[in-house]
Amino acid sequence: MHLYSLVSLLFLSLGALVKCAAASDWCYSGCYHSPGQWADLGHPCGGKRQSPIDIVTAEVKTDPHLLNFTFVNFSSPRVIKSIVNDGQTVKCVLENNEVEVSEGGLNGTYSALELHFRWGDDEHHPGSEHTVDGHRYPMEMHVVSPKKGFSVQNAANDSEGIAILAFFINANDNEETLGPWSELTAYLTNDNGTVAMNHNISIDDLIGNVDPTKFYRYMGSLTIPDCSESVVWTVFQDPINVHTSLVERFPAKTGLTDVHRTTQALNGRSVFASPAVSPPGHSWCHEEEACQYGPSLWHTMPHSYCGAERQSPVDIEAQAAVPDESLGAFSFTNFDDKNAIMYIVNTGHSVKCVLKDDTVEVSGGGLQYNYSTLQFHFHWGSRDTNGSEHKVDSKRYPMEMHIVNKRKDLTLDEALETPNGLAVLGFFIEPKAGDITSSEQTNATSDMEVWRKLTSYVSAVENINDAVSS
């Protein structure tokens, strides 16, 4: 126990509180007892009620008893006592018997001891422990609270002895999301030990605008050895928004990367949602008022980035475009392969042509990586309006085609979380007009034949989810 002598017993990491294996006995990577071998430590890590999990929203059940929480001293600016780097993560130790949580479907009152963090690496790969419909956030924060009046041992041995509030953390470039997180991350260090907190930061300051009425609930475990199956998990639907530069500080300043456990099997457990949680299958569309989420509301959808600072499409002002000598010629691989299209599908939002895996590639053109082509799809208007997404000097074209490519060295999930993970080639489409020469006539006929063949498949995908092999 000498490893933790810097803080009193009540403020040890929860893993130590419940007789966690010594930090030297396990790790996230680089030792024998990495997560895949935690069960070998003689703890419940191989049990049937393990955490974290993937929350599949289509299978979540609404529980009318999951009503509002009561939080005590979450707004107090003086409850964070110190910040500790324990060699596995960073935790904020709270003042004793100051912070409490109750209601919200919990069976009693719980006293908060600490909050700690989970994150990925310095290459922008996400590191939340829980996922929602397979989506992993950049980080996750846990507020850890044993049941009030319970001894440490009793809390560990009770199936509802510990309540953990989990908050996803999203990264964005909004300067307004600096604030208290800038002050908190200033304390991060790669030295194991404890640093006294000298700033006034409340838990509410860190949580920000998260709606506390929207959350998921399930019974699980600690996510580090000894993986005690004594946790009532609350996972809030809304993420905390933190500036990207501050999220990057966690791996950069601590030297710790990928400090998160992989998702575990449900093994028959149920996941419940509070009545305020949006129902699954969020409906979005391109027309305002035609569905639950028209374009002006896309930014309000759960897990949406549509309100961020790097959105597309744009109106390209030709006179304002800056020449870049690094934008040389592209290199296209198998763009001439007439058998590259695997199938064509009506997605309900567009027509998409899905390509065979590892067949078509693009590089060069200023791209720093090789990209594998996944699919191409189309955007169009109506009989009376043009429908390209991008514009040039305010001119909108009749249609636009997007060829979507993924970095070859990343999985699709990783690419979606990486700033240059995808490369999209956009092509404007307009009808041929005016007089043409005989040679142009030959080329036009050839081009027309290709488009005639492609559009011949449209009648086979008239309904949403209809697909046809090319």
CORGI-V283537 format. One record per helix or strand. SS is the DSSP state (@ for helix, = for strand). FROM is the first residue (numbers start at 1). LEN is the number of residues. Records with the same first field share a line. If there is no record, write none. Layout:
SS->FROM-LEN / FROM-LEN
This chain:
@->2-3 / 9-3 / 14-4 / 23-3 / 35-7 / 44-3 / 57-3 / 152-6 / 175-3 / 179-7 / 203-5 / 244-11 / 295-6 / 318-3 / 412-5 / 438-18 / 458-4
=->54-2 / 61-2 / 69-4 / 80-6 / 90-5 / 100-4 / 110-10 / 131-2 / 135-2 / 139-9 / 162-11 / 193-4 / 215-6 / 231-6 / 240-4 / 272-2 / 284-1 / 293-1 / 315-2 / 330-4 / 341-6 / 351-5 / 361-4 / 371-10 / 391-2 / 395-2 / 399-9 / 422-8 / 467-3
